[in-house]
Amino acid sequence: MGKFLLPLSEYNRIYQVTHGVLQGVPDATAGRACLFFAAVGGYVLNQCYKIRAQVVGGCILPLRG
């Protein structure tokens, strides 16, 4: 396994802060939370750690015939 770009302790800190903010949102759902984590994570990696990150999110819906 190669070297990680971000130490586990820093990843944990980002997760805990993001999760804490999400806990304060009354209408938070799992569907919204995953996009929130992706957006915040990408922003923090780009702005604070200067690690190029691209936010990707979405879903696959079944086609109706």
DSSP file (Angstrom, degrees, kcal/mol; ACC not computed):
  #  RESIDUE AA STRUCTURE BP1 BP2  ACC     N-H-->O    O-->H-N    N-H-->O    O-->H-N    TCO  KAPPA ALPHA  PHI   PSI    X-CA   Y-CA   Z-CA
    1    1 A M              0   0    0      0, 0.0     3,-0.1     0, 0.0     0, 0.0   0.000 360.0 360.0 360.0 137.5    0.0    0.0    0.0
    2    2 A G        -     0   0    0      1,-0.1     2,-0.3     0, 0.0     0, 0.0  -0.125 360.0 -75.7 -78.8 178.8    1.3    3.4   -0.9
    3    3 A K        -     0   0    0      1,-0.1     2,-0.2     2,-0.0    -1,-0.1  -0.563  47.9-122.5 -77.0 136.9    1.6    6.5    1.3
    4    4 A F        -     0   0    0     -2,-0.3    -1,-0.1     1,-0.1     4,-0.0  -0.508   5.9-138.5 -77.7 147.8   -1.6    8.3    2.0
    5    5 A L  S    S+     0   0    0      1,-0.2    -1,-0.1    -2,-0.2    -2,-0.0   0.719  92.2  38.5 -75.9 -22.0   -1.9   12.0    1.1
    6    6 A L  S    S-     0   0    0     45,-0.0    -1,-0.2     4,-0.0     5,-0.0  -0.995  89.8-117.5-133.4 126.9   -3.7   12.8    4.3
    7    7 A P    >>  -     0   0    0      0, 0.0     4,-2.1     0, 0.0     3,-0.6  -0.296  27.7-118.1 -61.2 148.7   -2.9   11.3    7.8
    8    8 A L  H 3> S+     0   0    0      1,-0.2     4,-2.7     2,-0.2     5,-0.2   0.852 113.9  58.3 -57.1 -37.2   -5.7    9.3    9.3
    9    9 A S  H 3> S+     0   0    0      1,-0.2     4,-1.8     2,-0.2    -1,-0.2   0.878 107.7  46.4 -63.1 -37.0   -5.9   11.7   12.3
   10   10 A E  H <> S+     0   0    0     -3,-0.6     4,-2.4     2,-0.2    -2,-0.2   0.899 111.6  51.0 -71.4 -40.9   -6.6   14.6    9.9
   11   11 A Y  H  X S+     0   0    0     -4,-2.1     4,-2.6     1,-0.2    -2,-0.2   0.931 110.2  50.7 -59.0 -45.3   -9.2   12.6    8.0
   12   12 A N  H  X S+     0   0    0     -4,-2.7     4,-2.7     1,-0.2    -1,-0.2   0.893 108.9  51.0 -59.5 -42.2  -10.9   11.8   11.3
   13   13 A R  H  X S+     0   0    0     -4,-1.8     4,-2.3     2,-0.2     5,-0.2   0.922 110.5  48.2 -63.8 -44.7  -10.9   15.4   12.3
   14   14 A I  H  X S+     0   0    0     -4,-2.4     4,-2.5     1,-0.2     5,-0.2   0.925 113.5  48.6 -61.0 -44.7  -12.5   16.5    9.0
   15   15 A Y  H  X S+     0   0    0     -4,-2.6     4,-3.0     1,-0.2     5,-0.2   0.931 111.3  49.0 -61.0 -47.1  -15.1   13.7    9.3
   16   16 A Q  H  X S+     0   0    0     -4,-2.7     4,-2.1     1,-0.2    -1,-0.2   0.892 113.5  45.8 -64.3 -40.6  -16.0   14.6   12.9
   17   17 A V  H  X S+     0   0    0     -4,-2.3     4,-2.2     2,-0.2    -1,-0.2   0.937 115.3  46.8 -67.3 -45.8  -16.4   18.3   12.2
   18   18 A T  H  X S+     0   0    0     -4,-2.5     4,-2.2    -5,-0.2    -2,-0.2   0.914 113.7  48.4 -62.2 -43.5  -18.5   17.6    9.1
   19   19 A H  H  X S+     0   0    0     -4,-3.0     4,-1.9    -5,-0.2    -1,-0.2   0.891 109.6  53.2 -64.2 -39.8  -20.6   15.1   10.9
   20   20 A G  H  X S+     0   0    0     -4,-2.1     4,-0.7    -5,-0.2    -1,-0.2   0.896 109.0  48.5 -62.7 -41.3  -21.1   17.5   13.8
   21   21 A V  H >< S+     0   0    0     -4,-2.2     3,-1.1     1,-0.2    -1,-0.2   0.920 110.2  52.1 -63.9 -43.2  -22.3   20.3   11.4
   22   22 A L  H >< S+     0   0    0     -4,-2.2     3,-1.7     1,-0.3    -2,-0.2   0.830  99.5  63.6 -63.8 -32.7  -24.7   17.8    9.8
   23   23 A Q  H 3< S+     0   0    0     -4,-1.9    -1,-0.3     1,-0.3    -2,-0.2   0.784  97.6  58.2 -61.8 -26.4  -26.1   16.8   13.2
   24   24 A G  T << S+     0   0    0     -3,-1.1    -1,-0.3    -4,-0.7    -2,-0.2   0.474  84.4  92.4 -84.0  -1.5  -27.4   20.4   13.5
   25   25 A V    X   -     0   0    0     -3,-1.7     3,-1.4    -4,-0.2    -1,-0.0  -0.843  63.4-158.3 -96.3 114.3  -29.5   20.2   10.4
   26   26 A P  T 3  S+     0   0    0      0, 0.0    -1,-0.2     0, 0.0    -4,-0.0   0.830  88.8  43.6 -64.4 -33.4  -33.0   19.2   11.2
   27   27 A D  T 3  S+     0   0    0      2,-0.0     2,-0.1     0, 0.0    -2,-0.0   0.130  80.2 141.3 -99.4  21.3  -34.0   17.9    7.8
   28   28 A A    <   -     0   0    0     -3,-1.4     2,-0.3    -6,-0.2     3,-0.0  -0.410  25.8-179.1 -67.5 135.0  -30.7   16.0    7.0
   29   29 A T     >  -     0   0    0     -2,-0.1     4,-2.7     1,-0.1     5,-0.2  -0.857  41.9-106.9-127.9 165.6  -31.2   12.7    5.2
   30   30 A A  H  > S+     0   0    0     -2,-0.3     4,-1.9     1,-0.2     5,-0.2   0.887 118.9  54.8 -60.2 -39.1  -28.8   10.1    4.1
   31   31 A G  H  > S+     0   0    0      1,-0.2     4,-0.8     2,-0.2    -1,-0.2   0.892 114.4  38.8 -62.6 -40.7  -29.3   11.1    0.4
   32   32 A R  H  > S+     0   0    0      1,-0.2     4,-2.2     2,-0.2    -1,-0.2   0.832 110.3  61.5 -77.1 -32.8  -28.4   14.7    1.2
   33   33 A A  H  X S+     0   0    0     -4,-2.7     4,-3.0     1,-0.2     5,-0.2   0.887  98.7  54.4 -64.4 -39.4  -25.6   13.8    3.6
   34   34 A C  H  X S+     0   0    0     -4,-1.9     4,-2.0     1,-0.2    -1,-0.2   0.902 111.7  44.7 -64.8 -38.8  -23.5   11.9    1.0
   35   35 A L  H  X S+     0   0    0     -4,-0.8     4,-2.6     2,-0.2    -1,-0.2   0.868 112.7  52.5 -70.0 -35.7  -23.5   15.0   -1.3
   36   36 A F  H  X S+     0   0    0     -4,-2.2     4,-2.9     2,-0.2     5,-0.3   0.938 110.2  47.3 -63.0 -47.5  -22.8   17.2    1.7
   37   37 A F  H  X S+     0   0    0     -4,-3.0     4,-2.7     1,-0.2     5,-0.2   0.904 113.3  49.2 -61.2 -41.7  -19.8   15.1    2.8
   38   38 A A  H  X S+     0   0    0     -4,-2.0     4,-2.4    -5,-0.2    -2,-0.2   0.927 114.2  44.8 -63.4 -45.3  -18.5   15.0   -0.8
   39   39 A A  H  X S+     0   0    0     -4,-2.6     4,-2.2     2,-0.2    -2,-0.2   0.938 117.8  42.4 -66.5 -47.5  -18.8   18.8   -1.2
   40   40 A V  H  X S+     0   0    0     -4,-2.9     4,-2.9     2,-0.2     5,-0.2   0.927 114.9  51.0 -65.8 -44.2  -17.3   19.7    2.1
   41   41 A G  H  X S+     0   0    0     -4,-2.7     4,-2.6    -5,-0.3     5,-0.2   0.925 111.4  47.4 -59.6 -45.5  -14.5   17.1    1.8
   42   42 A G  H  X S+     0   0    0     -4,-2.4     4,-2.4    -5,-0.2    -1,-0.2   0.909 113.3  48.7 -61.6 -42.6  -13.6   18.3   -1.7
   43   43 A Y  H  X S+     0   0    0     -4,-2.2     4,-3.1    -5,-0.2     5,-0.4   0.941 112.8  46.5 -63.1 -48.1  -13.5   21.9   -0.5
   44   44 A V  H  X>S+     0   0    0     -4,-2.9     4,-2.2     1,-0.2     5,-1.2   0.919 113.2  49.0 -62.6 -44.7  -11.4   21.2    2.6
   45   45 A L  H  X5S+     0   0    0     -4,-2.6     6,-2.8    -5,-0.2     4,-0.5   0.925 117.7  41.2 -61.8 -43.8   -8.9   19.1    0.6
   46   46 A N  H  <5S+     0   0    0     -4,-2.4     4,-0.4     4,-0.2    -2,-0.2   0.939 125.7  31.7 -68.6 -47.7   -8.6   21.8   -2.1
   47   47 A Q  H  <5S+     0   0    0     -4,-3.1    -3,-0.2    -5,-0.2    -2,-0.2   0.883 129.6  28.6 -82.8 -41.2   -8.5   24.8    0.2
   48   48 A C  H  <5S+     0   0    0     -4,-2.2    -3,-0.2    -5,-0.4    -2,-0.1   0.827 132.3  27.3 -93.5 -34.8   -6.8   23.7    3.4
   49   49 A Y  S  <<S-     0   0    0     -5,-1.2    -3,-0.2    -4,-0.5    -4,-0.1   0.463  92.1-129.2-110.3  -3.4   -4.5   20.9    2.3
   50   50 A K        +     0   0    0     -4,-0.4     2,-0.6    -6,-0.3    -4,-0.2   0.834  58.7 144.5  55.2  35.4   -3.8   21.9   -1.3
   51   51 A I        -     0   0    0     -6,-2.8     2,-0.4    -7,-0.1    -1,-0.2  -0.926  56.1-120.1-103.3 121.3   -4.8   18.4   -2.5
   52   52 A R        +     0   0    0     -2,-0.6     2,-0.4    -3,-0.1    -6,-0.1  -0.453  44.0 170.1 -64.8 120.0   -6.6   18.5   -5.8
   53   53 A A        -     0   0    0     -2,-0.4     2,-0.5   -11,-0.2    -7,-0.1  -0.992  22.9-156.6-134.8 141.1  -10.0   17.0   -5.3
   54   54 A Q        -     0   0    0     -2,-0.4     2,-0.4     2,-0.0   -11,-0.0  -0.975  20.7-129.7-119.5 127.0  -13.0   16.8   -7.6
   55   55 A V        +     0   0    0     -2,-0.5     2,-0.4   -16,-0.1   -16,-0.1  -0.602  29.7 179.5 -77.8 128.2  -16.5   16.4   -6.1
   56   56 A V        +     0   0    0     -2,-0.4     2,-0.3     2,-0.0    -2,-0.0  -0.998  11.5 146.8-130.3 132.0  -18.4   13.6   -7.7
   57   57 A G        +     0   0    0     -2,-0.4     2,-0.3     2,-0.0   -22,-0.0  -0.987  10.0 103.6-157.3 162.3  -21.9   12.5   -6.7
   58   58 A G        -     0   0    0     -2,-0.3     2,-0.3     2,-0.0    -2,-0.0  -0.944  44.6-108.2 152.8-171.5  -25.1   11.2   -8.2
   59   59 A C        -     0   0    0     -2,-0.3     2,-0.6     2,-0.0    -2,-0.0  -0.952  17.7-119.2-147.7 166.1  -27.2    8.1   -8.5
   60   60 A I        -     0   0    0     -2,-0.3    -2,-0.0     0, 0.0     0, 0.0  -0.955  27.5-162.8-111.1 122.8  -28.2    5.5  -11.1
   61   61 A L        -     0   0    0     -2,-0.6     2,-0.1     1,-0.0    -2,-0.0  -0.850  24.2-111.6-105.0 140.4  -31.9    5.3  -11.7
   62   62 A P        -     0   0    0      0, 0.0     2,-0.3     0, 0.0    -1,-0.0  -0.426  33.0-115.8 -68.9 143.6  -33.5    2.3  -13.4
   63   63 A L        -     0   0    0     -2,-0.1     2,-0.6     2,-0.0     0, 0.0  -0.589  21.8-141.3 -78.0 138.4  -34.9    2.9  -16.8
   64   64 A R              0   0    0     -2,-0.3    -1,-0.0     1,-0.1     0, 0.0  -0.904 360.0 360.0-105.4 126.8  -38.7    2.5  -17.2
   65   65 A G              0   0    0     -2,-0.6    -1,-0.1     0, 0.0    -2,-0.0   0.425 360.0 360.0 -81.4 360.0  -39.7    0.9  -20.4
